[in-house]
Amino acid sequence: MTVPAGVVVTGAVHRHEHLCTVSKGRIAVSTDEGMREISAPCTIVSKAGTKRVGYAIEETVWTTYHVTNETDVDKIIEEITESTNAELLGGAENVQLRIAADREDYTRFLQEYGLTQDVVTRLVENPADQVATPKGVADLELRESPVHGAGLFATRSHEQGEIVAPVRLSNMRTPAGRYMNHSAKPNVAFRDVGNGDLVAEALVAIKAGEEVSVDYRQAMAVNGSGIKPIKEHS
């Protein structure tokens, strides 16, 4: 694409690591280390799950490279990004807007419960509160998430109401309970099935490859941690 000088552009979240080349001009681009000015000629590696924003200091020609056997543009977009063609055009299901909304709602969740990210990290990573997922239960895959850090992705489709994974067993946190990310519009909810066991139940149909997420408020309400919103203590 050619980006005129003075124009701000945002990219899609890409599913796979790929190369990006600036063959003309200068552009300030967001990277893992913050904003970086890139001048032509330059090629960088963009990691999976990355979404970039850039400001063209000069007219810039930016090219990304992806390997695919597809020839249909709509299918290519769905294969290489976390979006459909309509979503990239700003539809109601725009993936980038949804991710931003999830992150904003997570910040509100922390504020509502009087928590910090450091406290949450220590809670979910507590080695004394971890148990392995039982053998034969492998419907979720841990990989890099566009929402935050690592996330869990469905390895197969799930119907609404289906149990997706155990999240606590005998009051111990499973990998699903540790790595499941927050969403303002989650696709699973935690359900108490007795004996200190919690499961993640699909609220809607979940497609294979889709990230599985829960509303941390709902999770807090059933996980027995005793952590409640600040307003309930007043």
N, C-alpha and C positions, 0 to 999 in steps of 0.2 A: 504494500500500500504506500501511497505518497501522502505525507502529512504536511500541510502548509505551515509555514512559520507562524508561531503564536497560537497554534491549535493544541488542545488537550485531547488525548485519546485514551480509552480504556480497552483492555483486551478481555477475552473470555478466559475461564478457567480451563486449562488444557489437561487432558487425561494422561499424556505421556511426555517424557523428557524429549526435548527437541532443540534444534539450533535456530537462532535468530541472527540475521545479518543486517547491519546498517551499511548500505552501499553509497549513500549520499547524505550530506548534511550533518547536523548536530541535534541531539535530543537528550533531555533529562528523563531518566527512566527509574522507576522503583525497582529495587533489588532486595535481596535478603539482608544486605548491609545498609539499606537506606537508599536515598536518591543518588543516582550516579549519572554523570554526563558522559555520553558516548558520541564519539565523532567517527565518521566514515574514514577508511574502511574498518569495520569491526564485526566480529562474530562472537556471540555469547551462547552459553548453554542455559536453557530454561528448564527448570525441574518440573516434574509432574505436580499438578495441583496449584500451579502458580498463576496468579492474576496480576497483570502489570498495568501501570498507568504511566503515561509519558507526556512531556511537554516539548514540542518541537521548537528549538531555539532558532534553527534554520529549516528551510524546506528539507524534509527527510524522506528517504526511501527505506522502508522497513520490510524485510521478508522473513517469514517463518517457513520451516521445512518439516514436513510430516510424511511418513511412509504409509501408503494405503493402496489397496487393490480396488477400492471403490471408484466409481465414475459419477455417481449421483451426488450432487452438491449437498442436498439435505442429509443424506446418509453419511457423507464425509464429515459434516459439521458435528453430527451426533457421535461419530466414532472418535474424533480427535478432541472434542471439548465436552464440558459438562452441560451443554446447551443444545437446544434445537434451533433451527433457523428462525422460527417465530420468536423464541425466547431472546435471541440475540438482538432482535429488532425491538425489544422492550415490551413484550407481552406480559400478561398478568403472572406468568410463571417464570419470569426472568430469574435465572439462577444467581447472577451476581447480586441482584436486589435481595433475593431470599437469604443468601449468605450474610449480607450486611445486616439484614433484619435479625438473623439468629445471633450474630455477635452482639448487636445492641441489646437484645433481650437478655442475653447472658450477663451483660454488665448490670442490667436492672435487677436480675436475679441476685447477684452478689450484694447489691445495695440493699435489697429487700431483706436479706438474711443476715446482713452485717458481716459478710465474709470477704476475705481477700483471696486472690488467686493462689497465693502461697499456702494458705490454710487448706483450700480445696485440693491442691496438689498433694499435700501431706496426707490428707484423708484418703484419697483414692490410691496413693502409692504405698500406704502403710503395709509393710511386709507381713505383719501379724494378722492382717485381715484379707489374705489372698488365698484362693484355692484354684486349682486347675479345672478347666472345663472337662467334664466326663468324656471318656472315649466314645466315639460314635456321634458326638454332637459337634458338627463342624459346618454349620450353615452360615457362619460369619467369618470374614477375612479381615485381618488388621492391615491397613495400609494408610498412606499419607492422605489427610483430609483437607479439602479446601476451606473447611470451617475453622478447624483448629488442630494443629499437631497431627496425631494419629487418630484414625476413626475406624469404625467397623462397617463393612460393606457386605450385603447379602450375596452369597454364592449361588443362590437359587431364588426363584420367586416364592412369595408367601401370600396366602389368602388372608383377608380380613378376619381377625379373631384367632388366627393360628399362633401357637407359641413359637417364637423365633429363637430364643435362647434362655438358659438359666442365668440370672444376674446375681443371685445370692443362694448359696447352698449351706445349710446348717449355720446360718448367720455369717458366712464368709463370702467375700466378694469374688466373683469369677472375672475372667478377662472381659466379658461382656459388661459387667458392672463397672469395671475400671475404665474402659476405653470408649464407652458410648458417649457421643457428643450431645450437647444441648441443642434444641430447636424450639423456636416459637410456634412452629407447626409440626410437631413430632409425628412419626409414623408408627411408634410403639408406645405402650404405657406399661409400667411395672405393676404386677399383680401378686398379692400375697397368696401362696398356696399352702401355707401352714408349715410347721416344723422349722421356722427360720428360713424358709425357701421363698425366693421371689423369682418370677419369670417375666420376660419381656413379651408382651402380646401385641400382635399387629393391629393397629387402629384402622388401617387401610390396607389395600393390596400393595405389596412391596415387590418391585421388579428386581431381578438378578442384577447385581452391579450397583444398586442404589444404596446410599449410606443410610444406616439405621440410626435413628435419633430419638431422644426422649426429652420431655420437659422436666428439667431438674426439680421444679417445684413439686410436680406430681411424684417424682421419684423420692424426694425427701419425705413426702407425706406417708409413704408406705414402707420405707426402708428401716424404720425403727431407730434411726440415729438420734432422735430427740432434738434435732436442730429445727427451729421454727422461725417464721418471719419475725422481724423486730416488733412489728405492730402487735403481735400476739402476746408479747411480753410486757406491753405497756398497760 
